[in-house]
Amino acid sequence: MRVLLVESAGFRVTGDGGLRLRDTSGKELLRLPAGGAVALRQVGGRVVIEAEAAGRPDPTVRSVSVAELWIEPLAKRPESATFGLQQRRYRGRLQVRPVDGKLRAVNVVALETYLPSVVGSEMPASWPLEALRAQAVAARTYALRQRKPLAAFDLKATVSSQVYKGLESETNSTRQATISTRGLVLMHGNALIDAVFHSSSGGATENSGDLWTQQRPYLVSVEDFDDNSPVRQWRKPLPPDLLAKAFPEIGGVGRIDVIAKTASGRVRQARVIGPSGRQLVVNGAQLRSRLGLRSTWVRFEAAPFSFSGIPLAGLSPALAPVPAEARPLVDPLGALLASPPPPPPAISLVAIGRGFGHGVGMSQWGAYALAKRGQRFEEILRHYYQGAVVLPYPRGAGTPLARQPGDPAGLPGWTSDPVATLASP
């Protein structure tokens, strides 16, 4: 797999056991000892490499400039070979290319070596093994379906693909979950399914067609079992400053009306009305993104107005304090002066919702509950991916694949090497 780790103007790469640097043809440029490091930056559309010693440029090693760089970690034991980037350690190799004034760092790593970190990044490693196994199969299926041979990389290391935090997210349990499901994927017909997943649905998962453009036959709404999820139900205050930043084109928010819902009860479309009456219609995904909501299964209520920290909702009008700017002005002779009308108060709302994530596919908290009930990973997956079956990947896990575009000519192509040989960190 080719996983995008970072895009920035420059960064450092370290190697506990040393580093070997090659150009795109496979020619060795530098070899650094254990604890060695290099500082990389983009200059004139090329990768400039400066070796470091004790955290400073090493004057004994000249800087090198290349169009593309490959970094291999070295170690006495291959399973211990890792490189460090931005406070994390990774297995596999690192490809560095200049792109649009930045350096793009892509981790080229075997699928079965990549997965233990994904499982531990996406799901607590302390959860039941059957839940971790379900996550491993879903993550493997998702990764294989996302392979893009003609693109610069296959996946990102963030929630926009699936989370991958490197070596620190591997544990004995996540490795066991990966090894014990080695090569197993979810299929529907003769194709890999789109094995999307989320944290918690709030009681029922979503039809893919109600969120995205296509209804997958295996991504249909089913009952969830996420009662123990800490985000099954939630509330989020939406103060005036947040609302103003979320909808600047209409000057903030006076009211949000849900005008269409999906079959499961999530927001399909909403009308946002600004303080001046200007309106904007957005879909559920846009509403969630703008307001930073945990899900689109949400409704909105007016927040209780307060003055000097005293909630006014529910107080008798005679007891409610009157803001100074709204009180009448009196001159020394006792004549009542008309005060200017106060500006309309800024509106605060409260979002009241359920679940966390898009709600399509496997609910991770639901998988946890089913595993606690004694269900095996195959049963968990069949519930959340209706009609899909768990099968060995047709091409066979562990089968060498053709060299990926961008692999140096002198380096081997992608292979699914056994995770069983990896030592505990």
C-alpha positions in Angstrom: 0.0 0.0 0.0 1.1 3.6 -0.6 -0.1 5.8 2.3 0.3 9.6 2.2 1.8 10.6 5.6 2.5 14.3 5.1 2.8 17.2 2.7 5.0 20.1 3.9 7.9 22.4 3.0 10.3 20.1 4.9 10.7 17.5 7.6 13.2 15.3 9.3 13.5 11.5 9.0 15.2 9.4 11.6 16.3 5.8 11.8 16.9 3.9 15.0 18.9 1.3 13.1 20.2 3.6 10.4 18.9 4.7 7.0 19.7 4.0 3.4 18.8 6.7 0.8 18.4 5.9 -2.9 17.4 7.8 -6.0 14.6 6.7 -8.3 16.9 4.3 -10.2 17.8 2.5 -7.0 21.3 4.0 -6.8 22.5 4.4 -3.2 23.1 8.1 -2.3 23.8 7.9 1.4 23.9 5.3 4.2 23.5 6.6 7.8 24.4 4.7 11.0 22.1 3.8 13.8 20.5 6.9 15.2 21.1 8.8 11.9 18.8 11.4 10.6 18.3 13.6 7.5 16.7 17.0 7.1 14.7 17.2 3.8 13.4 20.4 2.1 12.1 21.4 -1.3 14.3 23.7 -3.3 13.6 24.5 -7.0 11.4 21.5 -7.5 13.9 19.0 -6.1 14.5 17.2 -2.8 17.5 18.6 -0.9 19.0 16.2 1.6 21.2 17.2 4.5 22.6 14.6 6.8 22.5 15.4 10.5 24.8 14.4 13.4 23.5 15.1 17.0 20.6 17.0 15.5 22.8 19.4 13.5 24.0 19.4 9.9 26.9 17.0 9.5 29.8 18.9 7.8 31.4 15.6 6.8 28.5 14.7 4.5 27.7 16.8 1.5 24.1 17.8 0.8 22.5 16.0 -2.1 19.7 17.2 -4.4 17.5 14.7 -6.3 14.2 14.7 -8.2 12.8 11.8 -6.0 14.1 10.1 -2.9 13.5 6.7 -1.4 14.4 6.0 2.2 14.8 2.5 3.7 15.2 1.9 7.4 18.0 -0.4 8.4 18.2 -2.8 11.4 19.9 -6.0 12.4 16.5 -7.7 12.4 14.3 -6.9 9.4 11.2 -6.8 11.6 12.7 -4.1 13.7 13.5 -1.8 10.8 11.5 1.5 11.2 11.9 5.1 10.3 10.7 8.1 12.2 8.6 11.0 10.8 6.8 13.7 12.8 7.0 12.0 16.2 5.8 8.6 14.8 7.6 5.5 13.7 6.6 3.5 10.6 7.5 0.2 8.9 8.2 -0.1 5.2 9.9 2.5 3.0 9.4 6.2 2.5 9.0 7.9 -0.9 9.6 11.6 -1.0 8.7 13.8 -4.0 8.4 17.5 -4.6 4.9 18.5 -5.4 3.6 22.1 -5.8 6.3 23.7 -3.7 6.1 21.0 -0.9 7.5 17.6 -0.2 5.1 14.7 -0.3 6.0 11.8 2.0 4.4 8.4 1.1 4.9 5.3 3.1 5.2 2.2 0.9 4.3 -0.7 3.1 3.0 -4.2 2.8 -0.7 -4.6 3.3 -0.5 -7.0 6.2 2.1 -4.9 7.8 0.0 -1.8 7.5 -3.2 -3.3 9.0 -2.2 -3.9 12.7 -1.6 -0.1 13.0 -4.9 0.7 11.3 -6.8 -1.6 13.6 -5.2 -0.1 16.7 -5.8 3.5 15.3 -9.4 2.9 14.5 -10.5 0.8 17.5 -9.3 0.5 21.1 -6.9 -2.4 21.3 -8.4 -3.5 24.5 -11.8 -4.4 22.8 -12.8 -8.0 22.3 -10.8 -9.9 19.7 -13.8 -10.6 17.5 -14.5 -6.9 17.2 -10.8 -6.3 16.3 -11.0 -9.1 13.7 -14.1 -7.5 12.2 -12.2 -4.2 12.0 -9.2 -6.0 10.4 -11.3 -7.5 7.6 -13.2 -4.3 7.0 -9.9 -2.3 6.9 -8.2 -4.8 4.6 -11.2 -4.8 2.2 -11.3 -1.0 2.2 -7.6 -0.6 1.6 -7.6 -3.1 -1.3 -10.5 -1.4 -3.0 -8.8 2.0 -2.7 -5.6 1.0 -4.6 -5.0 3.4 -7.4 -2.0 2.3 -9.5 -2.0 5.4 -11.6 -2.3 7.9 -8.7 0.5 9.2 -6.5 -0.8 7.3 -3.5 -3.6 4.9 -2.5 -4.7 6.2 0.9 -4.2 9.0 3.4 -3.3 8.3 7.0 -6.3 10.3 8.3 -10.0 9.9 8.7 -10.5 10.9 5.1 -9.3 7.3 4.3 -8.7 5.2 7.5 -6.5 6.3 10.4 -2.9 5.0 10.4 -0.6 6.1 13.2 2.4 3.8 12.6 4.1 1.5 15.0 2.8 3.1 18.2 -0.7 1.9 17.4 0.3 -1.7 17.0 -0.3 -4.1 19.9 -0.3 -7.8 20.4 -4.1 -7.9 20.1 -4.2 -5.9 16.8 -1.5 -8.1 15.3 -3.4 -11.2 16.4 -6.6 -9.8 14.8 -4.7 -9.2 11.6 -2.8 -12.5 11.5 -5.9 -14.6 12.4 -7.9 -13.1 9.5 -5.0 -13.0 7.1 -6.1 -12.5 3.5 -9.9 -12.4 4.4 -12.0 -9.7 2.7 -15.6 -8.9 2.1 -17.0 -9.7 -1.3 -20.4 -9.0 -2.9 -20.8 -10.8 -6.2 -17.3 -10.9 -7.7 -16.1 -7.6 -6.3 -14.7 -6.2 -3.1 -17.3 -4.2 -1.2 -16.9 -0.6 -0.2 -16.3 -1.5 3.5 -16.9 1.8 5.1 -17.3 2.1 8.8 -18.0 4.6 11.6 -17.9 5.0 15.3 -21.6 4.9 16.4 -24.8 5.2 14.5 -27.2 6.2 17.3 -29.5 3.2 17.0 -29.7 2.5 13.2 -27.2 2.7 10.4 -27.8 4.7 7.2 -28.6 3.7 3.6 -25.6 4.6 1.5 -28.0 6.1 -1.1 -29.4 8.5 1.4 -25.9 10.0 2.0 -24.0 9.4 -1.2 -25.0 9.2 -4.9 -25.2 5.4 -5.1 -27.1 2.9 -3.1 -25.0 -0.1 -2.5 -27.0 -3.3 -2.0 -24.9 -4.3 1.0 -24.9 -0.8 2.6 -28.5 -0.6 3.9 -29.9 0.6 7.1 -29.9 -2.0 9.9 -30.4 -2.0 13.6 -27.4 -1.0 15.6 -26.3 -2.1 19.1 -24.4 0.9 20.2 -26.2 1.4 23.5 -22.8 1.6 25.4 -21.4 4.2 23.0 -20.5 7.5 24.9 -21.7 9.4 21.8 -24.9 7.5 21.2 -26.6 10.7 22.4 -25.0 14.1 22.6 -25.5 17.9 22.9 -23.4 20.7 21.4 -23.9 24.4 22.3 -23.8 26.6 19.2 -22.9 30.1 20.5 -23.4 33.2 18.2 -19.7 33.5 17.3 -19.6 29.9 16.0 -22.8 30.4 14.1 -21.5 33.6 12.5 -18.3 31.8 11.4 -20.2 28.8 10.1 -22.6 30.9 7.9 -20.9 34.3 7.2 -22.7 34.7 3.9 -26.0 35.2 5.7 -24.6 37.0 8.7 -24.9 34.1 11.2 -28.0 32.1 12.2 -31.3 33.0 13.5 -33.0 29.6 13.0 -32.2 26.2 11.5 -35.2 24.3 10.0 -34.8 20.7 9.0 -36.8 20.4 5.8 -36.0 16.8 4.8 -34.9 13.7 6.6 -33.6 10.3 5.5 -35.5 7.1 6.3 -33.4 6.6 9.4 -34.0 10.2 10.7 -30.8 12.0 9.7 -30.9 15.4 8.1 -31.1 15.3 4.4 -31.6 19.0 3.8 -31.9 22.0 6.1 -32.8 25.7 5.7 -30.6 28.1 7.6 -32.2 31.5 8.2 -29.9 34.4 9.1 -30.7 37.2 11.6 -31.8 39.5 8.7 -34.0 36.9 7.1 -31.5 35.8 4.4 -31.7 32.1 3.8 -29.4 29.3 2.7 -30.3 25.6 2.0 -27.7 23.0 2.7 -27.5 19.2 2.7 -26.8 17.2 5.9 -23.1 16.7 5.1 -22.6 20.4 4.6 -24.5 21.3 7.8 -22.4 18.8 9.8 -19.1 20.1 8.3 -19.9 23.8 8.9 -21.1 23.3 12.5 -18.6 20.6 13.5 -21.4 18.2 14.4 -20.7 14.5 15.3 -23.4 13.3 12.9 -26.3 14.4 10.8 -28.8 12.7 13.2 -29.5 16.0 14.8 -32.2 18.6 15.8 -31.8 22.2 16.9 -33.3 24.1 19.9 -32.9 27.7 21.0 -30.5 27.9 23.9 -31.7 29.7 27.1 -30.7 33.3 27.0 -28.7 34.5 30.0 -27.6 37.8 31.4 -24.5 38.1 33.6 -24.5 34.3 33.8 -28.1 34.1 35.1 -30.4 32.0 32.9 -33.5 33.9 32.2 -35.6 31.1 30.8 -38.2 30.1 33.3 -37.8 33.3 35.5 -40.8 35.4 36.2 -40.7 38.6 34.1 -40.7 40.7 37.3 -37.6 38.9 38.5 -35.6 38.9 35.3 -32.9 41.6 35.4 -33.2 44.3 32.7 -30.0 44.9 30.7 -28.7 48.5 31.3 -28.9 49.4 27.6 -32.6 48.6 27.7 -33.4 50.8 30.7 -34.9 54.2 30.2 -32.7 57.3 30.7 -33.7 60.0 33.2 -32.3 63.6 33.1 -31.6 65.6 36.3 -35.0 67.2 36.2 -36.7 63.8 36.0 -37.8 64.0 32.4 -37.9 60.6 30.7 -35.6 60.4 27.7 -36.4 57.9 25.0 -33.6 55.3 24.8 -32.5 54.0 21.4 -33.9 50.5 20.6 -31.4 47.9 21.7 -29.9 45.7 18.9 -31.5 42.3 18.5 -29.8 39.8 20.8 -27.4 37.3 19.2 -28.9 33.9 18.9 -27.5 30.8 20.5 -28.7 27.3 19.6 -28.1 23.8 21.0 -27.6 20.8 18.6 -29.1 17.6 20.1 -27.9 14.5 18.2 -27.1 10.8 18.1 -24.1 8.8 16.9 -20.7 9.8 15.6 -19.8 9.5 11.9 -21.6 9.2 8.6 -23.6 6.2 9.9 -23.0 4.0 6.9 -21.6 0.4 7.1 -20.2 -1.1 10.3 -20.7 0.6 13.6 -17.6 0.1 15.7 -19.5 0.4 19.0 -22.1 -2.0 17.6 -19.3 -4.4 16.7 -18.1 -4.1 20.3 -21.5 -5.0 21.7 -22.0 -7.9 19.4 -18.5 -9.3 20.2 -19.4 -9.0 23.9 -22.5 -11.1 23.2 -20.3 -13.8 21.8 -20.8 -13.3 18.1 -17.9 -14.1 15.8 -16.4 -11.5 13.4 -18.1 -13.1 10.4 -21.5 -12.7 12.0 -20.7 -9.1 12.9 -19.7 -8.3 9.4 -22.7 -10.0 7.8 -25.0 -7.9 10.0 -23.6 -4.6 8.9 -22.8 -5.4 5.3 -26.0 -7.2 4.2 -25.4 -9.9 1.6 -21.6 -9.6 1.7 -19.5 -12.7 2.3 -16.1 -13.2 4.0 -13.7 -14.9 1.6 -10.0 -15.1 1.0 -8.8 -12.3 -1.3 -9.0 -13.8 -4.9 -5.4 -12.9 -5.7 -4.2 -14.4 -2.5 -2.7 -12.6 0.4 1.0 -12.9 0.3 1.2 -13.1 -3.5 3.8 -10.7 -4.9 2.1 -8.1 -7.1 3.5 -6.2 -10.0 5.8 -3.3 -9.2 3.8 -0.2 -8.3 4.3 3.0 -10.4 7.1 5.0 -8.7 8.9 2.0 -7.2 12.6 2.4 -7.8 13.8 0.0 -10.6 16.3 -1.5 -8.2 13.9 -2.3 -5.4 11.4 -5.1 -5.1 7.7 -4.6 -5.8 4.9 -4.8 -3.2 4.5 -8.1 -1.3 2.3 -9.0 1.6 4.9 -10.1 4.1 3.8 -12.0 7.2 3.0 -9.9 10.2 3.5 -13.0 12.3 7.2 -12.4 12.2 6.9 -8.9 13.7 8.2 -8.5 17.2 6.3 -6.6 19.8 7.4 -2.9 20.1 
